[in-house]
Amino acid sequence: MPKDPAGRQIWFINAAHIVCHYTLLILATAVLGMVLHDGATFGADYGPVLALGTGMFVLYGAGSLPMGWLAEKVGRHALMGAFFLGVGGSLVLAGLVPGWLVSGPWGLAAALALAGLFNAIYHPIGTAMLVEAAGDRVGRAMGNNGVFGNMGVSFAPVLTAVLVAQAGWRWAFIVPGVAALAMGVLWLRETPYDARLHARNNRPFPEIPRAVVRQAVVSLLLMAVASGFVFNAFTLLVPKLMQERMAGSPGLLPLVGALAFVATLFGGLTQFTVGRLIDRMTLKRVFMPLALALVPALLLLSFLQGWVVLPVAAVAAAAIFGQVTVNETMTARYVAPPLRAKLYSVRFFVGFLGAAAASPAIGSLHEAFGNLGVVMVVLAGFGAITLACALLFPDRPEELRPELWGVPQGGAAVPAE
């Protein structure tokens, strides 16, 4: 672990990103074992059990809205402590279903909803803390942070599959819950550090024309809804996609998790690369190739069968995860630090409105059509919306040279609108 306070904060924020995304995807793989071995409690149908996670995603999104305001009241350090301890305790509670506190499907849904509420802390608060601790290298920090989040996405299906196969579905919730609790204890032992008081970059935030800021914020919020739905739906359905197209036998559950891990691993590699490109290129020029690759990849996944599904799913994962790094950097580039945490709250709230719809949408469409073909076509449609928003986003060289904001091509400085 780094010795300097800013580096230690970044380390914990990155670790929290693993916890955040891992938590959201436990049910997506555990459900395959729950319907197979605990049908008496949860039923034998995939869709209804997966839909038990709806409350988790609703509160994950809705809960992010007040976090910027709440951080001003109780402090960011305290909120991140609540994140670790609250998520960890909720996962342990979910693993105890049925128990003396929670029982049956609704008990599991309630425990997962509680985990979603605490999970809502991470993105608006953790991302703002990360940006301010990163200084000049925001793109690199965002890329690295995205890799950690992708580790949570990638390891969730494979580790959950192993735990379900070896110890039962309950331990798939309890083990990561205990790990989150341990990280929470370590975080609370850290001396609170406010990167805003120890900024690595002392340059003032540039005066960006209001029209440009409006264009950036509108396109960012519009794409947040579409990309939030696609991201959440894709990460939820990857295990089921691999089972349907590549490993249909119930005895191959660990293989399903491994295949899902391989597919999403490419997303992490893309985020690492995108994070470095962002510090050298404008955001739109990094974003456009990712948006262009996503739609055809999702359409191909609507009908492909066999091992060819794996590389195409990897392309889709790379585009989806790469877009996340770009989207989160957009706020850092176009919004001044005093407003950043609040806009992150709004941006993630809007994005998670789309994300919350993913779980019931997958469940109902799969139940109606018996496979994921139509689901992938729907995701491709939302991917097209993201592409349109990418076209709307500004492409300004001043992103890389902030001192040029307000200076027209003729060279004379002009005031911001």
VEXKETI-36539 format. One record per residue (C-alpha): x, z, y; residue number from 1. Coordinates in nm, 4 decimals. Layout:
<recs>
+----------+----------+----------+-----+
|        u |        w |        v |   n |
+----------+----------+----------+-----+
|        X |        Z |        Y | NUM |
...
+----------+----------+----------+-----+
</recs>
This chain:
<recs>
+----------+----------+----------+-----+
|        u |        w |        v |   n |
+----------+----------+----------+-----+
|   0.0000 |   0.0000 |   0.0000 |   1 |
|   0.1347 |  -0.0798 |   0.3508 |   2 |
|   0.2781 |   0.2064 |   0.5558 |   3 |
|   0.1610 |   0.0997 |   0.9018 |   4 |
|  -0.1937 |   0.2107 |   0.9994 |   5 |
|  -0.3208 |  -0.1427 |   1.0675 |   6 |
|  -0.1874 |  -0.2693 |   0.7351 |   7 |
|  -0.3452 |   0.0220 |   0.5486 |   8 |
|  -0.6790 |  -0.0445 |   0.7155 |   9 |
|  -0.6625 |  -0.4122 |   0.6171 |  10 |
|  -0.5790 |  -0.3078 |   0.2592 |  11 |
|  -0.8875 |  -0.0841 |   0.2348 |  12 |
|  -1.1109 |  -0.3455 |   0.3993 |  13 |
|  -0.9925 |  -0.6024 |   0.1456 |  14 |
|  -1.0540 |  -0.3593 |  -0.1416 |  15 |
|  -1.4025 |  -0.2943 |  -0.0029 |  16 |
|  -1.4682 |  -0.6688 |  -0.0111 |  17 |
|  -1.4054 |  -0.6661 |  -0.3865 |  18 |
|  -1.6498 |  -0.3780 |  -0.4295 |  19 |
|  -1.9126 |  -0.5493 |  -0.2143 |  20 |
|  -1.9311 |  -0.8769 |  -0.4016 |  21 |
|  -1.8676 |  -0.7297 |  -0.7464 |  22 |
|  -2.1655 |  -0.4962 |  -0.6981 |  23 |
|  -2.4017 |  -0.7785 |  -0.6101 |  24 |
|  -2.3223 |  -0.9764 |  -0.9255 |  25 |
|  -2.3259 |  -0.7135 |  -1.1998 |  26 |
|  -2.6928 |  -0.7739 |  -1.2818 |  27 |
|  -2.6465 |  -1.1524 |  -1.3024 |  28 |
|  -2.4378 |  -1.1126 |  -1.6210 |  29 |
|  -2.5679 |  -0.7774 |  -1.7461 |  30 |
|  -2.9170 |  -0.9291 |  -1.7662 |  31 |
|  -2.8012 |  -1.1503 |  -2.0527 |  32 |
|  -2.7296 |  -0.8397 |  -2.2596 |  33 |
|  -3.0289 |  -0.6436 |  -2.1324 |  34 |
|  -3.2846 |  -0.8984 |  -2.2533 |  35 |
|  -3.0989 |  -0.9286 |  -2.5843 |  36 |
|  -3.0474 |  -0.5605 |  -2.6708 |  37 |
|  -3.2971 |  -0.3649 |  -2.4559 |  38 |
|  -3.6032 |  -0.5870 |  -2.4588 |  39 |
|  -3.8300 |  -0.2875 |  -2.5138 |  40 |
|  -3.7388 |  -0.1549 |  -2.1682 |  41 |
|  -3.6930 |  -0.4702 |  -1.9650 |  42 |
|  -3.8612 |  -0.7488 |  -2.1606 |  43 |
|  -3.7018 |  -1.0536 |  -2.3176 |  44 |
|  -3.7284 |  -1.3023 |  -2.0265 |  45 |
|  -3.4310 |  -1.3792 |  -1.8012 |  46 |
|  -3.6200 |  -1.4507 |  -1.4780 |  47 |
|  -3.8209 |  -1.1261 |  -1.4383 |  48 |
|  -3.5187 |  -0.9059 |  -1.5130 |  49 |
|  -3.2975 |  -1.0960 |  -1.2684 |  50 |
|  -3.5704 |  -1.0546 |  -1.0066 |  51 |
|  -3.5180 |  -0.6754 |  -1.0251 |  52 |
|  -3.2219 |  -0.7354 |  -0.7957 |  53 |
|  -3.4434 |  -0.8711 |  -0.5165 |  54 |
|  -3.4647 |  -0.5368 |  -0.3356 |  55 |
|  -3.0869 |  -0.5082 |  -0.3441 |  56 |
|  -3.0429 |  -0.8378 |  -0.1632 |  57 |
|  -3.3267 |  -0.7720 |   0.0822 |  58 |
|  -3.1744 |  -0.4419 |   0.1942 |  59 |
|  -2.8263 |  -0.5929 |   0.1839 |  60 |
|  -2.9448 |  -0.8383 |   0.4478 |  61 |
|  -3.1902 |  -0.6325 |   0.6500 |  62 |
|  -2.9606 |  -0.3319 |   0.6553 |  63 |
|  -2.6796 |  -0.5262 |   0.8219 |  64 |
|  -2.8767 |  -0.5731 |   1.1456 |  65 |
|  -2.8440 |  -0.2168 |   1.2866 |  66 |
|  -2.4869 |  -0.1591 |   1.1680 |  67 |
|  -2.3201 |  -0.2680 |   1.4928 |  68 |
|  -2.5350 |  -0.0184 |   1.6851 |  69 |
|  -2.4881 |   0.2536 |   1.4205 |  70 |
|  -2.1092 |   0.2130 |   1.4329 |  71 |
|  -2.1174 |   0.3058 |   1.8019 |  72 |
|  -2.3024 |   0.6287 |   1.7150 |  73 |
|  -2.1180 |   0.7599 |   1.4067 |  74 |
|  -1.7943 |   0.5599 |   1.4040 |  75 |
|  -1.6664 |   0.2786 |   1.1844 |  76 |
|  -1.4496 |   0.5018 |   0.9667 |  77 |
|  -1.7461 |   0.7198 |   0.8698 |  78 |
|  -1.9607 |   0.4153 |   0.7941 |  79 |
|  -1.6973 |   0.2675 |   0.5624 |  80 |
|  -1.6791 |   0.6026 |   0.3836 |  81 |
|  -2.0550 |   0.5894 |   0.3372 |  82 |
|  -2.0139 |   0.2361 |   0.2000 |  83 |
|  -1.7739 |   0.3379 |  -0.0768 |  84 |
|  -1.9541 |   0.6581 |  -0.1764 |  85 |
|  -2.3059 |   0.5194 |  -0.1418 |  86 |
|  -2.2403 |   0.2031 |  -0.3425 |  87 |
|  -2.0520 |   0.3969 |  -0.6107 |  88 |
|  -2.3216 |   0.6610 |  -0.6482 |  89 |
|  -2.5980 |   0.3997 |  -0.6613 |  90 |
|  -2.4233 |   0.2044 |  -0.9386 |  91 |
|  -2.3785 |   0.5183 |  -1.1468 |  92 |
|  -2.7484 |   0.5921 |  -1.0946 |  93 |
|  -2.8376 |   0.2397 |  -1.2085 |  94 |
|  -2.6331 |   0.2917 |  -1.5250 |  95 |
|  -2.8317 |   0.6043 |  -1.6084 |  96 |
|  -3.1621 |   0.4142 |  -1.6413 |  97 |
|  -3.3697 |   0.5384 |  -1.8122 |  98 |
|  -3.2843 |   0.8938 |  -1.7083 |  99 |
|  -3.4291 |   1.2015 |  -1.5486 | 100 |
|  -3.3992 |   1.0514 |  -1.1990 | 101 |
|  -3.4831 |   0.6868 |  -1.2626 | 102 |
|  -3.6632 |   0.5182 |  -1.5508 | 103 |
|  -3.7794 |   0.1738 |  -1.6551 | 104 |
|  -3.7435 |  -0.1563 |  -1.4697 | 105 |
|  -3.8624 |  -0.0141 |  -1.1374 | 106 |
|  -3.6080 |   0.2665 |  -1.1597 | 107 |
|  -3.3307 |   0.0126 |  -1.2008 | 108 |
|  -3.4701 |  -0.1933 |  -0.9132 | 109 |
|  -3.4720 |   0.1187 |  -0.6901 | 110 |
|  -3.1131 |   0.2107 |  -0.7769 | 111 |
|  -2.9971 |  -0.1450 |  -0.7088 | 112 |
|  -3.1887 |  -0.1503 |  -0.3796 | 113 |
|  -3.0035 |   0.1652 |  -0.2757 | 114 |
|  -2.6741 |  -0.0035 |  -0.3622 | 115 |
|  -2.7784 |  -0.3002 |  -0.1473 | 116 |
|  -2.8523 |  -0.0725 |   0.1493 | 117 |
|  -2.5047 |   0.0808 |   0.1413 | 118 |
|  -2.3509 |  -0.2602 |   0.0730 | 119 |
|  -2.5021 |  -0.3787 |   0.4029 | 120 |
|  -2.2361 |  -0.1780 |   0.5843 | 121 |
|  -1.9438 |  -0.3880 |   0.4717 | 122 |
|  -1.9649 |  -0.7285 |   0.6383 | 123 |
|  -2.0590 |  -0.6420 |   0.9985 | 124 |
|  -1.8302 |  -0.3370 |   1.0130 | 125 |
|  -1.5498 |  -0.4314 |   0.7757 | 126 |
|  -1.5126 |  -0.7846 |   0.9117 | 127 |
|  -1.4964 |  -0.6629 |   1.2738 | 128 |
|  -1.2320 |  -0.4041 |   1.1794 | 129 |
|  -1.0338 |  -0.6699 |   0.9934 | 130 |
|  -1.0375 |  -0.9205 |   1.2818 | 131 |
|  -0.9190 |  -0.6633 |   1.5321 | 132 |
|  -0.6435 |  -0.5311 |   1.3030 | 133 |
|  -0.5206 |  -0.8843 |   1.2263 | 134 |
|  -0.4080 |  -0.9700 |   1.5800 | 135 |
|  -0.2923 |  -1.3308 |   1.6198 | 136 |
|  -0.3260 |  -1.4228 |   1.2515 | 137 |
|  -0.7024 |  -1.4096 |   1.2205 | 138 |
|  -0.7217 |  -1.7177 |   0.9981 | 139 |
|  -0.4645 |  -1.5842 |   0.7540 | 140 |
|  -0.6320 |  -1.2414 |   0.7449 | 141 |
|  -0.9746 |  -1.4002 |   0.6883 | 142 |
|  -0.8365 |  -1.6218 |   0.4135 | 143 |
|  -0.6722 |  -1.3279 |   0.2361 | 144 |
|  -0.9869 |  -1.1188 |   0.2776 | 145 |
|  -1.1910 |  -1.4037 |   0.1343 | 146 |
|  -0.9642 |  -1.4107 |  -0.1708 | 147 |
|  -1.0330 |  -1.0419 |  -0.2294 | 148 |
|  -1.4069 |  -1.0976 |  -0.1968 | 149 |
|  -1.3780 |  -1.3873 |  -0.4374 | 150 |
|  -1.1954 |  -1.1596 |  -0.6809 | 151 |
|  -1.5094 |  -0.9475 |  -0.6854 | 152 |
|  -1.7217 |  -1.2574 |  -0.7472 | 153 |
|  -1.4860 |  -1.3910 |  -1.0151 | 154 |
|  -1.4216 |  -1.0677 |  -1.2022 | 155 |
|  -1.7840 |  -0.9489 |  -1.1976 | 156 |
|  -1.9077 |  -1.1865 |  -1.4710 | 157 |
|  -1.6047 |  -1.1560 |  -1.6983 | 158 |
|  -1.5631 |  -0.7767 |  -1.6749 | 159 |
|  -1.9381 |  -0.7183 |  -1.6916 | 160 |
|  -1.9582 |  -0.9387 |  -2.0017 | 161 |
|  -1.6777 |  -0.7437 |  -2.1691 | 162 |
|  -1.8328 |  -0.4059 |  -2.0836 | 163 |
|  -2.1772 |  -0.5181 |  -2.2031 | 164 |
|  -2.0350 |  -0.6540 |  -2.5291 | 165 |
|  -1.8141 |  -0.3515 |  -2.6001 | 166 |
|  -2.0056 |  -0.0548 |  -2.4609 | 167 |
|  -2.3540 |  -0.1666 |  -2.3536 | 168 |
|  -2.5062 |  -0.2783 |  -2.0249 | 169 |
|  -2.5208 |   0.0729 |  -1.8724 | 170 |
|  -2.1414 |   0.1010 |  -1.8617 | 171 |
|  -2.1281 |  -0.2291 |  -1.6750 | 172 |
|  -2.2768 |  -0.0344 |  -1.3802 | 173 |
|  -2.1155 |   0.3065 |  -1.4345 | 174 |
|  -1.7497 |   0.1957 |  -1.4569 | 175 |
|  -1.7374 |   0.0060 |  -1.1226 | 176 |
|  -1.9468 |   0.2842 |  -0.9684 | 177 |
|  -1.6847 |   0.5438 |  -1.0557 | 178 |
|  -1.4113 |   0.3136 |  -0.9214 | 179 |
|  -1.5955 |   0.2788 |  -0.5884 | 180 |
|  -1.6358 |   0.6566 |  -0.5634 | 181 |
|  -1.2607 |   0.7016 |  -0.6169 | 182 |
|  -1.1820 |   0.4512 |  -0.3412 | 183 |
|  -1.4215 |   0.6343 |  -0.1123 | 184 |
|  -1.2344 |   0.9610 |  -0.1616 | 185 |
|  -0.9033 |   0.7881 |  -0.0804 | 186 |
|  -1.0542 |   0.6270 |   0.2305 | 187 |
|  -1.1846 |   0.9594 |   0.3630 | 188 |
|  -0.8355 |   1.1062 |   0.3246 | 189 |
|  -0.7016 |   0.8369 |   0.5587 | 190 |
|  -0.6613 |   0.9255 |   0.9257 | 191 |
|  -0.9268 |   0.7312 |   1.1212 | 192 |
|  -0.7643 |   0.4309 |   1.2870 | 193 |
|  -0.9210 |   0.2154 |   1.5565 | 194 |
|  -0.7453 |  -0.1199 |   1.5730 | 195 |
|  -0.9027 |  -0.1785 |   1.9149 | 196 |
|  -0.6768 |   0.0950 |   2.0549 | 197 |
|  -0.3632 |  -0.0436 |   1.8899 | 198 |
|  -0.4182 |  -0.4184 |   1.9302 | 199 |
|  -0.1401 |  -0.6391 |   1.8012 | 200 |
|  -0.2509 |  -0.9089 |   2.0396 | 201 |
|  -0.2768 |  -0.7823 |   2.3993 | 202 |
|  -0.3818 |  -1.1158 |   2.5474 | 203 |
|  -0.7259 |  -1.1057 |   2.7102 | 204 |
|  -1.0054 |  -1.2963 |   2.5423 | 205 |
|  -1.0404 |  -1.6377 |   2.7132 | 206 |
|  -1.3251 |  -1.7415 |   2.9412 | 207 |
|  -1.5175 |  -1.9861 |   2.7211 | 208 |
|  -1.7915 |  -2.1965 |   2.8876 | 209 |
|  -2.1310 |  -2.0536 |   2.8052 | 210 |
|  -2.2676 |  -2.3902 |   2.6912 | 211 |
|  -1.9928 |  -2.4130 |   2.4295 | 212 |
|  -2.0550 |  -2.0569 |   2.3142 | 213 |
|  -2.4287 |  -2.1285 |   2.2837 | 214 |
|  -2.3594 |  -2.4428 |   2.0806 | 215 |
|  -2.1268 |  -2.2503 |   1.8497 | 216 |
|  -2.3600 |  -1.9525 |   1.8042 | 217 |
|  -2.6717 |  -2.1655 |   1.7410 | 218 |
|  -2.5008 |  -2.3796 |   1.4788 | 219 |
|  -2.3422 |  -2.0688 |   1.3254 | 220 |
|  -2.6745 |  -1.8851 |   1.2899 | 221 |
|  -2.8539 |  -2.1916 |   1.1524 | 222 |
|  -2.5892 |  -2.2543 |   0.8902 | 223 |
|  -2.5844 |  -1.8826 |   0.8056 | 224 |
|  -2.9344 |  -1.9065 |   0.6549 | 225 |
|  -2.8602 |  -2.2168 |   0.4467 | 226 |
|  -2.5117 |  -2.1173 |   0.3369 | 227 |
|  -2.6264 |  -1.7618 |   0.2610 | 228 |
|  -2.8887 |  -1.8939 |   0.0221 | 229 |
|  -2.6469 |  -2.1352 |  -0.1458 | 230 |
|  -2.3674 |  -1.8781 |  -0.1785 | 231 |
|  -2.5860 |  -1.6085 |  -0.3299 | 232 |
|  -2.7803 |  -1.8424 |  -0.5565 | 233 |
|  -2.4687 |  -2.0154 |  -0.6897 | 234 |
|  -2.2810 |  -1.6941 |  -0.7651 | 235 |
|  -2.5892 |  -1.5497 |  -0.9357 | 236 |
|  -2.6568 |  -1.8520 |  -1.1541 | 237 |
|  -2.3013 |  -1.9400 |  -1.2627 | 238 |
|  -2.3140 |  -1.7234 |  -1.5805 | 239 |
|  -2.6521 |  -1.8692 |  -1.6777 | 240 |
|  -2.5322 |  -2.2223 |  -1.5976 | 241 |
|  -2.2335 |  -2.1793 |  -1.8292 | 242 |
|  -2.4541 |  -2.0358 |  -2.1014 | 243 |
|  -2.7055 |  -2.3217 |  -2.0802 | 244 |
|  -2.4577 |  -2.6078 |  -2.0547 | 245 |
|  -2.1502 |  -2.4836 |  -2.2450 | 246 |
|  -2.2069 |  -2.1687 |  -2.4552 | 247 |
|  -2.5641 |  -2.1305 |  -2.5723 | 248 |
|  -2.5031 |  -1.8809 |  -2.8560 | 249 |
|  -2.5839 |  -1.5142 |  -2.7729 | 250 |
|  -2.2578 |  -1.4137 |  -2.9463 | 251 |
|  -2.0562 |  -1.6041 |  -2.6871 | 252 |
|  -2.1394 |  -1.3731 |  -2.3925 | 253 |
|  -1.7699 |  -1.2894 |  -2.3229 | 254 |
|  -1.6963 |  -1.6638 |  -2.3170 | 255 |
|  -1.9760 |  -1.7148 |  -2.0654 | 256 |
|  -1.8154 |  -1.4552 |  -1.8400 | 257 |
|  -1.4734 |  -1.6164 |  -1.8786 | 258 |
|  -1.6074 |  -1.9616 |  -1.7918 | 259 |
|  -1.7853 |  -1.8243 |  -1.4852 | 260 |
|  -1.4584 |  -1.6571 |  -1.3842 | 261 |
|  -1.2643 |  -1.9838 |  -1.4118 | 262 |
|  -1.5231 |  -2.1725 |  -1.2051 | 263 |
|  -1.5286 |  -1.9203 |  -0.9212 | 264 |
|  -1.1508 |  -1.8701 |  -0.9299 | 265 |
|  -1.1158 |  -2.2041 |  -0.7534 | 266 |
|  -1.3210 |  -2.0634 |  -0.4684 | 267 |
|  -1.0599 |  -1.7936 |  -0.4139 | 268 |
|  -0.7765 |  -2.0458 |  -0.4156 | 269 |
|  -0.9635 |  -2.2500 |  -0.1554 | 270 |
|  -1.0130 |  -1.9486 |   0.0703 | 271 |
|  -0.6404 |  -1.8750 |   0.0589 | 272 |
|  -0.5642 |  -2.2326 |   0.1661 | 273 |
|  -0.8439 |  -2.2525 |   0.4236 | 274 |
|  -0.7259 |  -1.9303 |   0.5871 | 275 |
|  -0.3901 |  -2.0878 |   0.6605 | 276 |
|  -0.5365 |  -2.4198 |   0.7738 | 277 |
|  -0.7617 |  -2.2401 |   1.0233 | 278 |
|  -0.4578 |  -2.1183 |   1.2171 | 279 |
|  -0.3379 |  -2.4813 |   1.2507 | 280 |
|  -0.6562 |  -2.6897 |   1.2818 | 281 |
|  -0.9892 |  -2.6646 |   1.4601 | 282 |
|  -1.2652 |  -2.5027 |   1.2575 | 283 |
|  -1.4817 |  -2.8151 |   1.2408 | 284 |
|  -1.2006 |  -3.0252 |   1.0934 | 285 |
|  -1.1497 |  -2.7699 |   0.8178 | 286 |
|  -1.5227 |  -2.7263 |   0.7601 | 287 |
|  -1.6352 |  -3.0891 |   0.7358 | 288 |
|  -1.4531 |  -3.1858 |   0.4106 | 289 |
|  -1.5928 |  -2.8728 |   0.2420 | 290 |
|  -1.9487 |  -2.9493 |   0.3555 | 291 |
|  -1.9160 |  -3.3134 |   0.2467 | 292 |
|  -1.7981 |  -3.2163 |  -0.1037 | 293 |
|  -2.0716 |  -2.9608 |  -0.1695 | 294 |
|  -2.3877 |  -3.1738 |  -0.1851 | 295 |
|  -2.2735 |  -3.4273 |  -0.4499 | 296 |
|  -2.1210 |  -3.1498 |  -0.6612 | 297 |
|  -2.4506 |  -2.9581 |  -0.6696 | 298 |
|  -2.6469 |  -3.2742 |  -0.7497 | 299 |
|  -2.4139 |  -3.3509 |  -1.0413 | 300 |
|  -2.4629 |  -2.9979 |  -1.1757 | 301 |
|  -2.8367 |  -3.0619 |  -1.1941 | 302 |
|  -2.7925 |  -3.2807 |  -1.5034 | 303 |
|  -2.4350 |  -3.2645 |  -1.6410 | 304 |
|  -2.3756 |  -3.1143 |  -1.9859 | 305 |
|  -2.0685 |  -2.9927 |  -2.1733 | 306 |
|  -1.7156 |  -2.9219 |  -2.0530 | 307 |
|  -1.7403 |  -3.1558 |  -1.7533 | 308 |
|  -1.9615 |  -2.8875 |  -1.5950 | 309 |
|  -1.6563 |  -2.6629 |  -1.5484 | 310 |
|  -1.4524 |  -2.8811 |  -1.3063 | 311 |
|  -1.7630 |  -2.9842 |  -1.1109 | 312 |
|  -1.8685 |  -2.6182 |  -1.0804 | 313 |
|  -1.5140 |  -2.5423 |  -0.9627 | 314 |
|  -1.5477 |  -2.8046 |  -0.6864 | 315 |
|  -1.8810 |  -2.6551 |  -0.5791 | 316 |
|  -1.7319 |  -2.3035 |  -0.5802 | 317 |
|  -1.4337 |  -2.4209 |  -0.3759 | 318 |
|  -1.6634 |  -2.5733 |  -0.1125 | 319 |
|  -1.8966 |  -2.2725 |  -0.1009 | 320 |
|  -1.6254 |  -2.0079 |  -0.0774 | 321 |
|  -1.4111 |  -2.2101 |   0.1611 | 322 |
|  -1.7065 |  -2.2340 |   0.3988 | 323 |
|  -1.7368 |  -1.8537 |   0.4054 | 324 |
|  -1.3865 |  -1.8155 |   0.5486 | 325 |
|  -1.4570 |  -2.0772 |   0.8153 | 326 |
|  -1.7925 |  -1.9221 |   0.9086 | 327 |
|  -1.6522 |  -1.5731 |   0.9541 | 328 |
|  -1.3682 |  -1.7030 |   1.1709 | 329 |
|  -1.6152 |  -1.8865 |   1.3970 | 330 |
|  -1.7349 |  -1.5565 |   1.5421 | 331 |
|  -1.3783 |  -1.4381 |   1.6034 | 332 |
|  -1.2940 |  -1.7610 |   1.7883 | 333 |
|  -1.6000 |  -1.7863 |   2.0135 | 334 |
|  -1.7247 |  -1.4290 |   2.0707 | 335 |
|  -1.5472 |  -1.1626 |   2.2797 | 336 |
|  -1.4405 |  -0.8410 |   2.0984 | 337 |
|  -1.6960 |  -0.6077 |   2.2665 | 338 |
|  -1.9832 |  -0.8168 |   2.1265 | 339 |
|  -1.8212 |  -0.9092 |   1.7966 | 340 |
|  -1.9519 |  -0.6292 |   1.5717 | 341 |
|  -2.3073 |  -0.6782 |   1.7007 | 342 |
|  -2.2962 |  -1.0553 |   1.6488 | 343 |
|  -2.1524 |  -1.0063 |   1.3013 | 344 |
|  -2.4524 |  -0.7804 |   1.2348 | 345 |
|  -2.6925 |  -1.0516 |   1.3530 | 346 |
|  -2.5039 |  -1.3296 |   1.1740 | 347 |
|  -2.4968 |  -1.1468 |   0.8405 | 348 |
|  -2.8589 |  -1.0349 |   0.8791 | 349 |
|  -2.9679 |  -1.3960 |   0.9307 | 350 |
|  -2.7448 |  -1.5141 |   0.6468 | 351 |
|  -2.8698 |  -1.2523 |   0.4061 | 352 |
|  -3.2301 |  -1.3478 |   0.4778 | 353 |
|  -3.1404 |  -1.6665 |   0.2930 | 354 |
|  -2.9392 |  -1.4718 |   0.0369 | 355 |
|  -3.2301 |  -1.2388 |  -0.0378 | 356 |
|  -3.4471 |  -1.5356 |  -0.1338 | 357 |
|  -3.1951 |  -1.6557 |  -0.3916 | 358 |
|  -3.2717 |  -1.4111 |  -0.6722 | 359 |
|  -3.6526 |  -1.4596 |  -0.6854 | 360 |
|  -3.6133 |  -1.8344 |  -0.6248 | 361 |
|  -3.3803 |  -1.8774 |  -0.9227 | 362 |
|  -3.5998 |  -1.6616 |  -1.1417 | 363 |
|  -3.9247 |  -1.8401 |  -1.0565 | 364 |
|  -3.7792 |  -2.1927 |  -1.0743 | 365 |
|  -3.6093 |  -2.1216 |  -1.4047 | 366 |
|  -3.9304 |  -1.9757 |  -1.5456 | 367 |
|  -4.1294 |  -2.2774 |  -1.4245 | 368 |
|  -3.8943 |  -2.5513 |  -1.5516 | 369 |
|  -3.7028 |  -2.3769 |  -1.8299 | 370 |
|  -3.3570 |  -2.4686 |  -1.6985 | 371 |
|  -3.1420 |  -2.4745 |  -1.3841 | 372 |
|  -3.1720 |  -2.8479 |  -1.3082 | 373 |
|  -3.4306 |  -2.8144 |  -1.0320 | 374 |
|  -3.2501 |  -2.5100 |  -0.8934 | 375 |
|  -2.9347 |  -2.7174 |  -0.8389 | 376 |
|  -3.1335 |  -2.9894 |  -0.6588 | 377 |
|  -3.2804 |  -2.7255 |  -0.4261 | 378 |
|  -2.9301 |  -2.5903 |  -0.3569 | 379 |
|  -2.8119 |  -2.9425 |  -0.2756 | 380 |
|  -3.0908 |  -2.9664 |  -0.0161 | 381 |
|  -2.9714 |  -2.6456 |   0.1506 | 382 |
|  -2.6163 |  -2.7793 |   0.1313 | 383 |
|  -2.7319 |  -3.0802 |   0.3338 | 384 |
|  -2.8617 |  -2.8420 |   0.6022 | 385 |
|  -2.5199 |  -2.6774 |   0.6164 | 386 |
|  -2.3613 |  -3.0193 |   0.6603 | 387 |
|  -2.5914 |  -3.0947 |   0.9544 | 388 |
|  -2.4954 |  -2.7628 |   1.1161 | 389 |
|  -2.1266 |  -2.8423 |   1.0658 | 390 |
|  -2.1800 |  -3.1668 |   1.2559 | 391 |
|  -2.3370 |  -2.9685 |   1.5416 | 392 |
|  -2.0472 |  -2.7213 |   1.5692 | 393 |
|  -1.8009 |  -2.7826 |   1.8565 | 394 |
|  -1.4625 |  -2.9403 |   1.7855 | 395 |
|  -1.2447 |  -2.8045 |   2.0659 | 396 |
|  -0.8623 |  -2.8045 |   2.0681 | 397 |
|  -0.8799 |  -2.4963 |   2.2920 | 398 |
|  -0.9492 |  -2.2947 |   1.9747 | 399 |
|  -0.5775 |  -2.3179 |   1.8976 | 400 |
|  -0.4626 |  -2.2900 |   2.2604 | 401 |
|  -0.7027 |  -2.0448 |   2.4299 | 402 |
|  -0.5216 |  -2.0742 |   2.7619 | 403 |
|  -0.6718 |  -2.4248 |   2.7966 | 404 |
|  -1.0335 |  -2.3017 |   2.8086 | 405 |
|  -1.1851 |  -2.3975 |   3.1419 | 406 |
|  -0.9196 |  -2.6593 |   3.2134 | 407 |
|  -1.0660 |  -3.0164 |   3.2222 | 408 |
|  -0.8771 |  -3.3200 |   3.1005 | 409 |
|  -0.7627 |  -3.3874 |   3.4566 | 410 |
|  -0.5713 |  -3.0597 |   3.4530 | 411 |
|  -0.7464 |  -2.8584 |   3.7261 | 412 |
|  -0.8874 |  -2.5229 |   3.6253 | 413 |
|  -1.2606 |  -2.4782 |   3.6452 | 414 |
|  -1.4600 |  -2.1590 |   3.6078 | 415 |
|  -1.6750 |  -2.0910 |   3.3030 | 416 |
|  -2.0420 |  -2.1613 |   3.3416 | 417 |
+----------+----------+----------+-----+
</recs>
